[in-house]
Amino acid sequence: EISNAFISINKNNKIRKFRETGTLAATGRHFLREGGAWMGKKIKNQYHPPFCAAMELELREEKKLECYVEYPLNKKPNQVDFLVKASTVNVKGNGICAIFKKVNLFEYKSPDAALGVKVYYRSMGYMYLYLAYHNDVSQTDELTITFARERKPNKLIQRFQKQGFEVALYQPGIYHVKKRDHVDMQIIVMQELGKEYAWLTKLTDHVEQKDMEGLVEEFEKLDTERDRLNAEAVMDFMTKLNKEKQWVKELEGMGEFRDLFKKDFEERDNKITELSRQLKDQSEQLKDQSEQLKDQSEQLKDQSEQLKDQSERLNDKEAEN
């Protein structure tokens, strides 16, 4: 906690100062904070880190994909918001992955940022920069571009249609944009996505208490530290956006949120521990049984040798007679 203090940050060889009136927290190169101002100007919410966290969570079941945040396109400071690499050229997935190819670039815009033709041109530039500086792809039909924003970019869609692109609704909230001899693209309208996208749909200030019920089950499914950290980033940001709502105030901030889900994690971990203990006991029992079978096998082998000796002696007696 830092109150009424000036904080100096050295970024790009420049010293900047701002007055902090809340909690300062760093996520990557972004600073998330409560209240305060930067050089006298109100600081906007940083949507990109929680968007990347939510996107990783939505794609976590796709084992053939690797996700990268703020991926550098060359040695100069050009970075794409989010990038997904696949082990094959044609992923043949569902939902967001339906158009995926070997390299998939994402351009995300926060609710108050424009998603227009200039963003499209810049994304095309990012694609060609990637082709120029990376060796894992060699042509545009090995890449895709995804645009994402909470609201539908109607003007951009109309411009695409005027330029001969086919814009088709693949599923609620996902529009495929295609044209012959052009890189495949899609537009994700997050406020139109279905309930199956539990994380992306929570990056809004319209979350109600009933919307949280499904997240408890989603939390229980997370089994890696990375997924838990991503989920925490989304939850932190969602709570910040909805902090004025009464149901959030009643939970007294993220502390009780974490306690709420910590209980679910502990119950799950206890179940896993108990199952592990049972499996260990079964393994010991099987080991004991294996030893018993081994002893029985040795006994049978000895008996077989004895019978063989007896048989040979009988044969010798018959031969003498």
C-alpha positions in Angstrom: 0.0 0.0 0.0 1.4 3.4 -1.0 -0.4 6.6 -0.1 0.2 10.1 -1.3 3.7 9.2 -2.6 5.4 10.0 -5.9 6.7 6.9 -7.7 9.5 7.1 -10.3 9.5 4.5 -13.1 12.4 4.3 -15.6 10.8 3.2 -18.9 12.6 3.7 -22.3 15.2 5.8 -20.5 12.6 8.3 -19.3 11.8 9.0 -15.7 8.0 9.4 -15.1 6.4 10.3 -11.9 2.8 9.9 -10.8 0.8 10.1 -7.6 -0.4 6.8 -6.2 -3.5 6.7 -4.0 -4.2 3.0 -4.0 -2.4 -0.3 -4.5 0.3 -0.7 -7.2 0.4 -4.1 -8.9 2.5 -5.1 -11.9 1.4 -7.6 -14.5 4.1 -8.0 -17.1 4.9 -4.6 -18.4 1.5 -3.2 -17.4 0.5 -1.5 -14.2 -2.9 -2.2 -12.6 -3.9 0.3 -9.9 -6.8 1.7 -8.0 -7.5 5.4 -8.3 -4.6 7.9 -8.8 -3.4 9.7 -11.9 -0.5 9.7 -14.4 0.9 13.2 -14.9 -2.5 14.6 -13.8 -4.4 12.3 -16.2 -6.7 9.5 -15.1 -5.1 6.1 -15.9 -7.4 3.7 -17.9 -8.0 0.1 -17.0 -5.4 -2.2 -18.6 -7.5 -4.8 -20.4 -4.8 -6.5 -22.3 -3.2 -8.7 -19.5 -6.6 -10.1 -18.3 -7.6 -10.6 -22.0 -4.5 -12.7 -22.6 -5.1 -14.6 -19.4 -8.7 -15.3 -20.3 -7.7 -16.4 -23.9 -5.1 -18.9 -22.5 -7.8 -20.3 -20.3 -10.3 -20.7 -23.2 -7.6 -22.5 -25.2 -6.1 -24.6 -22.4 -7.8 -27.9 -23.6 -6.1 -27.6 -27.0 -2.9 -29.5 -26.2 -1.4 -28.8 -29.7 -1.3 -25.1 -29.2 1.3 -22.8 -27.5 0.3 -19.4 -26.4 2.5 -16.3 -26.2 1.8 -12.9 -24.7 3.1 -9.7 -26.3 5.1 -11.8 -28.8 8.0 -9.8 -30.4 7.8 -9.7 -34.1 11.4 -8.7 -34.7 14.4 -7.2 -32.8 12.7 -3.8 -32.7 9.8 -3.1 -30.2 7.0 -4.4 -32.4 4.7 -6.8 -30.5 1.5 -8.5 -31.3 -1.0 -8.7 -28.3 -1.4 -12.4 -28.3 0.0 -15.2 -30.5 -0.9 -18.9 -30.7 1.3 -21.5 -32.4 0.1 -24.9 -33.5 2.1 -28.0 -34.2 0.3 -28.5 -37.6 -0.8 -26.2 -40.4 -4.5 -27.1 -40.1 -5.6 -27.4 -36.5 -9.2 -28.4 -37.4 -10.5 -27.2 -34.0 -13.8 -25.8 -32.8 -14.9 -22.4 -31.6 -12.1 -19.9 -31.6 -9.7 -22.5 -33.0 -11.9 -23.3 -36.1 -9.8 -21.1 -38.4 -6.5 -21.7 -36.7 -3.4 -22.6 -38.8 0.3 -22.8 -37.8 0.6 -19.2 -36.5 -2.3 -17.2 -35.3 -2.0 -13.5 -34.4 -4.5 -11.7 -32.1 -5.3 -8.0 -31.9 -7.4 -7.1 -28.9 -9.1 -3.7 -28.3 -10.5 -2.6 -25.0 -14.2 -1.4 -24.9 -13.2 2.3 -25.3 -10.7 1.7 -28.1 -11.5 1.8 -31.8 -11.4 -1.3 -33.9 -11.3 0.1 -37.4 -9.5 -0.2 -40.7 -6.2 1.2 -39.3 -6.1 -1.7 -36.8 -6.6 -4.1 -39.8 -3.7 -2.4 -41.7 -1.5 -2.6 -38.6 -2.3 -6.3 -38.1 -1.5 -7.0 -41.7 1.9 -5.3 -41.1 2.4 -7.5 -38.1 1.7 -10.6 -40.2 4.3 -9.6 -42.8 6.8 -8.7 -40.1 6.4 -12.2 -38.7 6.9 -13.7 -42.2 10.0 -11.6 -42.6 11.7 -12.4 -39.3 10.6 -16.0 -38.5 11.3 -19.2 -40.2 8.5 -21.5 -39.0 6.1 -20.2 -41.7 6.8 -19.1 -45.3 3.5 -18.0 -46.7 0.3 -16.2 -45.7 -1.9 -19.3 -45.9 -0.1 -20.6 -42.8 -1.3 -17.7 -40.7 -4.5 -16.3 -39.4 -5.5 -13.0 -37.8 -8.1 -12.6 -35.0 -9.6 -9.3 -33.9 -11.3 -9.2 -30.5 -13.4 -6.5 -28.7 -16.4 -6.5 -26.4 -18.7 -4.7 -28.9 -19.2 -5.5 -32.6 -17.1 -3.4 -35.0 -19.9 -2.7 -37.5 -18.0 -0.1 -39.6 -15.0 -2.5 -40.1 -17.3 -5.3 -41.0 -19.1 -3.1 -43.6 -15.8 -2.1 -45.1 -14.7 -5.7 -45.3 -18.0 -6.5 -47.2 -17.5 -3.6 -49.6 -14.0 -4.9 -50.4 -15.3 -8.3 -51.3 -14.7 -10.2 -48.1 -17.2 -12.8 -47.0 -18.2 -12.2 -43.4 -20.1 -15.2 -42.0 -21.3 -15.8 -38.5 -19.6 -19.1 -37.4 -21.2 -19.2 -34.0 -22.5 -16.6 -31.5 -19.8 -14.0 -31.1 -17.4 -15.4 -33.8 -17.4 -14.0 -37.3 -15.2 -15.5 -40.0 -13.8 -13.1 -42.6 -12.5 -14.7 -45.8 -11.5 -13.7 -49.3 -9.6 -15.5 -52.0 -5.8 -15.1 -51.8 -6.1 -13.3 -48.5 -5.1 -14.4 -45.0 -8.0 -15.9 -43.1 -9.4 -13.7 -40.3 -12.0 -13.8 -37.6 -13.7 -11.2 -35.4 -14.6 -12.1 -31.8 -17.4 -10.0 -30.3 -17.1 -10.9 -26.6 -20.5 -9.6 -25.5 -22.1 -12.0 -28.0 -20.1 -15.1 -27.0 -22.0 -18.1 -25.4 -21.7 -19.3 -21.9 -19.1 -21.8 -22.8 -16.6 -18.9 -23.0 -16.6 -18.5 -19.2 -13.5 -16.3 -19.0 -13.6 -14.0 -22.0 -17.2 -13.1 -21.2 -16.2 -11.8 -17.7 -14.0 -9.0 -18.9 -16.8 -6.5 -18.6 -18.4 -4.2 -16.0 -21.8 -6.0 -16.5 -21.0 -9.1 -14.4 -23.8 -10.1 -12.0 -23.7 -12.4 -9.1 -25.6 -15.2 -11.0 -22.8 -15.0 -13.6 -20.3 -16.1 -11.0 -22.0 -19.5 -10.3 -20.5 -21.3 -13.3 -17.0 -19.9 -12.5 -16.8 -22.0 -9.3 -17.1 -25.1 -11.4 -14.6 -23.8 -13.9 -12.1 -23.1 -11.1 -12.4 -26.7 -9.9 -11.3 -27.9 -13.4 -8.0 -25.9 -13.3 -5.1 -28.2 -12.4 -2.0 -26.2 -13.2 -0.3 -23.3 -11.5 -0.3 -21.3 -14.8 -4.1 -21.7 -15.2 -4.7 -20.7 -11.6 -2.6 -17.5 -12.1 -4.5 -16.7 -15.3 -7.8 -17.2 -13.5 -6.7 -15.0 -10.7 -5.7 -12.2 -13.1 -9.2 -12.4 -14.7 -10.9 -12.5 -11.4 -8.9 -9.5 -10.1 -9.7 -7.4 -13.1 -13.4 -8.5 -13.2 -13.8 -7.4 -9.6 -12.1 -4.1 -10.3 -14.5 -3.4 -13.1 -17.6 -4.3 -11.0 -16.4 -2.9 -7.7 -19.4 -0.6 -7.4 -21.9 -3.5 -7.5 -23.4 -4.4 -4.1 -22.7 -8.1 -4.5 -19.0 -7.4 -5.0 -18.9 -5.0 -2.0 -20.4 -7.7 0.2 -17.5 -10.0 -0.6 -15.1 -7.2 0.7 -12.8 -7.4 -2.3 -10.6 -10.1 -3.8 -9.6 -11.5 -0.4 -12.9 -13.2 0.1 -13.0 -14.2 -3.6 -9.8 -16.1 -3.1 -11.1 -17.6 0.1 -14.2 -18.7 -1.7 -12.3 -20.5 -4.4 -9.5 -21.6 -2.0 -12.1 -23.8 -0.3 -13.0 -25.4 -3.6 -9.4 -26.0 -4.3 -8.8 -27.5 -0.8 -11.8 -29.8 -1.2 -10.5 -30.9 -4.6 -6.9 -31.4 -3.3 -8.2 -33.4 -0.4 -10.1 -35.7 -2.8 -6.9 -36.1 -4.9 -4.9 -36.8 -1.7 -7.4 -39.5 -0.6 -7.5 -41.0 -4.1 -3.7 -41.0 -4.1 -3.6 -42.7 -0.8 -6.1 -45.3 -2.0 -4.1 -46.0 -5.1 -1.0 -46.3 -3.0 -2.7 -48.8 -0.8 -3.9 -50.8 -3.8 -0.4 -50.6 -5.3 1.0 -52.1 -2.1 -1.7 -54.8 -2.1 -0.9 -55.7 -5.7 2.8 -55.7 -4.8 2.1 -58.1 -1.9 -0.1 -60.3 -4.2 2.7 -60.3 -6.8 5.2 -61.5 -4.2 2.8 -64.2 -3.1 2.3 -65.3 -6.7 6.1 -65.3 -7.1 6.5 -67.5 -4.1 3.7 -69.8 -5.3 5.4 -69.9 -8.7 8.7 -70.9 -7.0 6.9 -73.6 -5.0 5.3 -75.0 -8.2 8.6 -74.9 -9.9 10.2 -77.0 -7.0 7.3 -79.4 -7.1 7.7 -79.7 -10.8 11.4 -80.5 -10.3 10.5 -83.1 -7.7 7.9 -84.7 -9.9 10.5 -84.8 -12.7 13.1 -86.5 -10.5 10.5 -89.0 -9.3 9.5 -89.7 -12.9 13.2 -90.2 -13.9 13.7 -92.6 -11.0 10.6 -94.6 -12.0 11.9 -94.8 -15.5 15.3 -96.0 -14.3 13.6 -98.8 -12.2 11.5 -99.9 -15.2 14.7 -100.0 -17.3 16.5 -102.2 -14.7 13.6 -104.7 -14.6 
